[in-house]
Amino acid sequence: MARRKQLKGVAGNIVQWCLSRNFDYQGYWAVGQLYAYAQENGTNECVISLVNEHVQSELSGVMFSETIKLLSRILQRDLESLKIPDWWVKDAKVTFTFNTDYQKKYHLWACGLGGTPAMCHVEITTDLGKTYTKAGGCNVWVHNPEKESRRNGF
């Protein structure tokens, strides 16, 4: 029988996916592109809504629509595999925060990798009002196609 507290694990899965190198947009690491987008728009944060399609995410334009759909599919896949009814999930959002402070818990290899520390927070709110959160960190560089290799798929 499914339990709402399993949503904490779902949030953790989404964080790990978002920070992995498999999370790409048009062949490049999506986090670097989100960082470039944030800098171009004078902010250090990008928020993606995964459930409420009528709620406009700041990234809801055409540029990141495939990325948003991918994360929504990952959420749905996890809910289905755990037999969690989707009506239990009232809201789910992914927040990327760039230029954050170094945190040893999340940025274990920050000294050797370069880049700037970034955080990914996933919040899943249930129909009962309980919010489950997970966070992860990484180092990120602003997306630059001249310095990066493009991924051609699997």
FENHU-V831640 format. One record per residue. N is the residue number from 1. RES is the residue in three letters. SS is DSSP state (a for helix, b for strand, c for the rest). OMEGA is omega in whole degrees, 0 to 359 (999 if undefined). Layout:
# FENHU-V831640
n:N res:RES ss:SS omega:OMEGA
n:N res:RES ss:SS omega:OMEGA
This chain:
# FENHU-V831640
n:1 res:MET ss:c omega:181
n:2 res:ALA ss:c omega:177
n:3 res:ARG ss:c omega:180
n:4 res:ARG ss:a omega:181
n:5 res:LYS ss:a omega:175
n:6 res:GLN ss:a omega:180
n:7 res:LEU ss:a omega:175
n:8 res:LYS ss:a omega:176
n:9 res:GLY ss:a omega:177
n:10 res:VAL ss:a omega:178
n:11 res:ALA ss:a omega:178
n:12 res:GLY ss:a omega:177
n:13 res:ASN ss:a omega:181
n:14 res:ILE ss:a omega:177
n:15 res:VAL ss:a omega:182
n:16 res:GLN ss:a omega:178
n:17 res:TRP ss:a omega:182
n:18 res:CYS ss:a omega:183
n:19 res:LEU ss:a omega:181
n:20 res:SER ss:c omega:179
n:21 res:ARG ss:c omega:176
n:22 res:ASN ss:c omega:180
n:23 res:PHE ss:c omega:183
n:24 res:ASP ss:b omega:176
n:25 res:TYR ss:b omega:182
n:26 res:GLN ss:c omega:175
n:27 res:GLY ss:c omega:180
n:28 res:TYR ss:b omega:181
n:29 res:TRP ss:b omega:186
n:30 res:ALA ss:a omega:182
n:31 res:VAL ss:a omega:176
n:32 res:GLY ss:a omega:178
n:33 res:GLN ss:a omega:176
n:34 res:LEU ss:a omega:177
n:35 res:TYR ss:a omega:178
n:36 res:ALA ss:a omega:179
n:37 res:TYR ss:a omega:180
n:38 res:ALA ss:a omega:180
n:39 res:GLN ss:a omega:179
n:40 res:GLU ss:a omega:182
n:41 res:ASN ss:c omega:175
n:42 res:GLY ss:c omega:180
n:43 res:THR ss:c omega:175
n:44 res:ASN ss:c omega:186
n:45 res:GLU ss:b omega:173
n:46 res:CYS ss:b omega:181
n:47 res:VAL ss:b omega:180
n:48 res:ILE ss:b omega:176
n:49 res:SER ss:b omega:183
n:50 res:LEU ss:c omega:186
n:51 res:VAL ss:c omega:186
n:52 res:ASN ss:c omega:183
n:53 res:GLU ss:c omega:179
n:54 res:HIS ss:c omega:176
n:55 res:VAL ss:c omega:183
n:56 res:GLN ss:c omega:173
n:57 res:SER ss:c omega:177
n:58 res:GLU ss:c omega:180
n:59 res:LEU ss:c omega:189
n:60 res:SER ss:c omega:178
n:61 res:GLY ss:c omega:184
n:62 res:VAL ss:c omega:188
n:63 res:MET ss:c omega:184
n:64 res:PHE ss:c omega:183
n:65 res:SER ss:a omega:179
n:66 res:GLU ss:a omega:178
n:67 res:THR ss:a omega:179
n:68 res:ILE ss:a omega:178
n:69 res:LYS ss:a omega:179
n:70 res:LEU ss:a omega:180
n:71 res:LEU ss:a omega:177
n:72 res:SER ss:a omega:178
n:73 res:ARG ss:a omega:178
n:74 res:ILE ss:a omega:177
n:75 res:LEU ss:a omega:181
n:76 res:GLN ss:a omega:179
n:77 res:ARG ss:a omega:179
n:78 res:ASP ss:a omega:179
n:79 res:LEU ss:a omega:180
n:80 res:GLU ss:a omega:183
n:81 res:SER ss:a omega:178
n:82 res:LEU ss:c omega:181
n:83 res:LYS ss:c omega:177
n:84 res:ILE ss:c omega:178
n:85 res:PRO ss:c omega:183
n:86 res:ASP ss:a omega:178
n:87 res:TRP ss:a omega:174
n:88 res:TRP ss:a omega:183
n:89 res:VAL ss:b omega:180
n:90 res:LYS ss:b omega:181
n:91 res:ASP ss:b omega:174
n:92 res:ALA ss:b omega:179
n:93 res:LYS ss:b omega:177
n:94 res:VAL ss:b omega:179
n:95 res:THR ss:b omega:174
n:96 res:PHE ss:b omega:178
n:97 res:THR ss:b omega:183
n:98 res:PHE ss:b omega:182
n:99 res:ASN ss:c omega:180
n:100 res:THR ss:c omega:175
n:101 res:ASP ss:c omega:175
n:102 res:TYR ss:c omega:177
n:103 res:GLN ss:c omega:184
n:104 res:LYS ss:c omega:181
n:105 res:LYS ss:c omega:185
n:106 res:TYR ss:c omega:185
n:107 res:HIS ss:c omega:188
n:108 res:LEU ss:c omega:184
n:109 res:TRP ss:c omega:187
n:110 res:ALA ss:a omega:184
n:111 res:CYS ss:a omega:185
n:112 res:GLY ss:a omega:187
n:113 res:LEU ss:a omega:185
n:114 res:GLY ss:c omega:184
n:115 res:GLY ss:c omega:178
n:116 res:THR ss:b omega:180
n:117 res:PRO ss:b omega:177
n:118 res:ALA ss:b omega:179
n:119 res:MET ss:b omega:173
n:120 res:CYS ss:b omega:178
n:121 res:HIS ss:b omega:175
n:122 res:VAL ss:b omega:177
n:123 res:GLU ss:b omega:176
n:124 res:ILE ss:b omega:180
n:125 res:THR ss:b omega:182
n:126 res:THR ss:b omega:176
n:127 res:ASP ss:c omega:179
n:128 res:LEU ss:c omega:177
n:129 res:GLY ss:c omega:179
n:130 res:LYS ss:c omega:179
n:131 res:THR ss:b omega:176
n:132 res:TYR ss:b omega:183
n:133 res:THR ss:b omega:172
n:134 res:LYS ss:b omega:181
n:135 res:ALA ss:b omega:176
n:136 res:GLY ss:b omega:182
n:137 res:GLY ss:b omega:178
n:138 res:CYS ss:b omega:171
n:139 res:ASN ss:b omega:185
n:140 res:VAL ss:b omega:173
n:141 res:TRP ss:c omega:175
n:142 res:VAL ss:c omega:180
n:143 res:HIS ss:c omega:178
n:144 res:ASN ss:c omega:184
n:145 res:PRO ss:c omega:180
n:146 res:GLU ss:c omega:181
n:147 res:LYS ss:c omega:185
n:148 res:GLU ss:c omega:172
n:149 res:SER ss:c omega:179
n:150 res:ARG ss:c omega:178
n:151 res:ARG ss:c omega:182
n:152 res:ASN ss:c omega:180
n:153 res:GLY ss:c omega:185
n:154 res:PHE ss:c omega:999
